[in-house]
């Protein structure tokens, strides 16, 4: 389960850098943020399913 927590941390770090890149004017990151949100939902669902079956 530890690797899933690491994945969540990496996902949040990615979200931070995408927001920062957008704020600094490096480009529009809205599509990437939407993709990241989808990955976040999938990861959360996967974690919940694993915990439910433990």
N, C-alpha and C positions, 0 to 999 in steps of 0.2 A: 504494500500500500504506500510505502514511502515514495516510490517513483512517481505515483500519481500526485502526491503533494508537491513534489519537485516540479512536475509538469504544470500544476496550477500556479506555482510561483513564477515559472518562466513565462507563462501566459500573461500574468499580471505585469511582469516586467516589460514584455512586448507592448502591452497596452499603454503603459507609461511612455515608452519611447515613441510610439506612434502619435500620441497626443502631443508630446514635446515637439516632434518633427513638424506637425501641423501648426502648432503655435509659433514656431520659429520661421514659418513660411517656406519650408523645404518642399512642400507639395501637399496635395489633397490626399489625406489618408483615410477618408471616410469609407471607401470600399474595403480597405484592409481592416478597419475597425469592425465593420459588419461581419467580415469573415472571421475575425477573432472572436466576436460574440457568439457566432455559431459554433466554433470550436469549444468555447467555454461551456456552452450548454451541453454539447456532446460529452465533454469530459465530466461535467457534474452528473449527468445521467449515468454514465459508466460507473462512476464512484458510488453513486447511490445504489445501483443495481448490485454491485459487489458487496457493499455493506449489508444490503437486505438479505443476501444469500449466505452470510457468514453465520 
